């Protein structure tokens, strides 16, 4: 069952907190372990995302009608998208000390998803939440409360920058997929 987010939560998500130097270091250290298995972790994240939010599959013609997570996992398109997503996150993490580069990368992601793929921005909030869940589970020993707080800031940073690109592109989504 999909979760419906309230306006207060959306508003809270739209503000991102600054990462301290120590948090940036923690992000890069934990990410280096995650990225060693980027394709497998990326596939796990996408599968969980599609299981929790099946309406997100509508944006993927290759597997939008697949119900079985194992069948989805075996599709080359899902694995390719997992590598692409993990590569984008890797670029953000590698450049975490360069806010202009991070903003630029996430703006490109946001604009592509707004204009080309027509993805509703709320899916980025859902996706980044699932990403954190999977990483926290698969790297539980590394995911201390300090690491969790730092990654929560990164999750907010990603969502804030991506949705800013939607606003810049002047694409507004209304319920049920209609755009203005």
C-alpha positions in Angstrom: 0.0 0.0 0.0 1.3 3.4 -0.9 1.7 6.1 1.7 0.0 9.5 1.2 2.2 12.4 2.5 0.7 15.4 4.2 1.4 18.9 3.3 3.3 19.5 6.5 5.7 16.7 5.8 6.2 17.9 2.2 7.0 21.4 3.5 9.5 20.0 6.0 11.2 18.0 3.3 11.7 21.0 1.1 14.2 22.6 3.5 17.6 21.0 3.6 20.1 21.5 6.4 23.8 22.2 5.8 26.1 19.2 6.1 29.1 19.8 8.5 32.5 18.8 7.3 32.4 15.8 9.7 29.1 14.7 8.2 30.4 15.1 4.7 33.3 12.8 5.6 30.9 10.2 7.2 28.8 10.3 4.0 31.9 9.7 1.8 33.2 6.9 4.0 29.9 5.0 4.2 29.2 5.5 0.5 32.6 4.1 -0.5 31.5 0.8 1.1 28.0 0.9 -0.5 29.4 1.9 -3.9 31.6 -1.2 -4.1 28.4 -3.2 -4.6 26.6 -0.4 -6.5 24.6 -2.5 -9.0 23.4 -5.0 -6.4 22.5 -2.3 -3.9 20.9 -0.2 -6.7 18.8 -3.1 -7.8 17.7 -3.8 -4.2 16.7 -0.1 -3.8 14.7 -0.1 -7.0 12.9 -3.4 -6.3 11.9 -2.2 -2.8 10.8 1.1 -4.3 8.6 -0.6 -6.8 7.2 -2.9 -4.2 6.4 -0.1 -1.8 5.2 2.3 -4.5 4.0 0.2 -7.5 2.6 3.3 -9.2 6.2 4.3 -9.9 6.5 1.5 -12.4 4.2 3.5 -14.8 7.3 5.4 -15.9 9.1 2.3 -17.0 7.6 0.7 -20.1 9.9 -2.3 -19.9 8.6 -3.6 -16.6 5.6 -1.6 -15.6 3.3 -4.6 -15.8 5.6 -6.9 -13.9 4.3 -7.9 -10.4 7.1 -10.3 -9.4 10.1 -8.6 -7.9 12.4 -11.5 -9.0 11.2 -11.0 -12.6 11.9 -7.3 -12.4 15.3 -8.0 -10.9 16.4 -10.0 -13.9 15.5 -7.4 -16.5 18.6 -5.7 -18.0 16.7 -2.4 -18.1 16.3 -2.4 -14.3 20.0 -3.3 -13.7 21.0 -0.5 -16.2 18.8 2.0 -14.4 20.2 0.9 -11.0 23.7 1.6 -12.3 22.6 5.0 -13.6 20.9 6.0 -10.3 23.8 4.8 -8.2 26.2 6.7 -10.5 24.2 9.9 -10.0 24.3 9.5 -6.2 28.0 8.7 -6.5 28.6 12.0 -8.3 26.7 13.9 -5.6 28.8 12.1 -2.8 32.1 12.6 -4.7 31.4 16.3 -5.0 29.8 16.8 -1.6 32.3 19.6 -0.9 31.4 21.5 -4.1 27.8 22.7 -3.7 27.7 24.2 -7.2 28.6 20.8 -8.7 26.0 19.0 -6.6 23.4 21.5 -7.5 24.2 21.2 -11.2 24.1 17.4 -11.2 20.8 17.3 -9.4 19.4 20.0 -11.6 20.1 17.9 -14.6 18.4 14.9 -13.0 15.4 17.0 -12.0 15.0 18.6 -15.4 15.3 15.2 -17.2 12.7 13.7 -15.0 10.4 16.7 -15.2 10.6 17.4 -18.9 11.5 14.2 -20.6 10.3 11.4 -18.3 7.3 13.3 -16.8 7.9 11.8 -13.3 6.0 13.4 -10.5 8.5 14.9 -8.0 7.0 13.2 -5.0 8.6 10.0 -6.3 12.0 11.4 -5.5 11.0 11.8 -1.9 9.8 8.2 -1.8 12.9 6.9 -3.6 15.4 8.7 -1.3 13.5 7.3 1.7 13.7 3.8 0.3 17.4 4.3 -0.6 18.1 5.1 3.1 16.2 2.1 4.3 18.1 -0.3 2.1 21.5 1.1 2.9 20.7 1.2 6.6 19.7 -2.5 6.5 22.5 -3.8 4.2 25.2 -1.8 6.1 23.7 -1.9 9.6 27.1 -2.0 11.3 28.1 1.3 9.6 24.7 3.0 10.1 25.1 4.6 13.5 22.7 7.4 14.6 25.4 9.9 13.5 25.5 8.3 10.0 21.7 8.2 9.9 21.5 11.9 10.6 24.1 12.8 7.9 22.3 10.6 5.3 19.0 12.1 6.2 20.4 15.5 5.3 21.7 14.1 2.0 18.2 12.7 1.3 16.7 16.1 1.9 19.4 17.8 -0.2 18.7 15.5 -3.1 14.9 16.1 -2.9 15.3 19.9 -2.5 17.6 20.3 -5.5 15.6 18.0 -7.8 12.3 19.7 -7.0 13.9 23.1 -7.5 14.7 22.0 -11.0 11.0 21.1 -11.5 10.1 24.6 -10.3 12.7 26.2 -12.7 11.2 24.1 -15.5 7.8 25.4 -14.6 6.3 21.9 -14.5 3.7 21.6 -11.9 2.0 18.3 -11.0 -1.5 18.0 -9.8 -3.1 14.8 -8.4 -3.7 12.0 -10.8 -0.8 12.9 -13.1 -2.2 16.0 -14.7 0.3 18.8 -15.3 -0.1 22.5 -15.6 
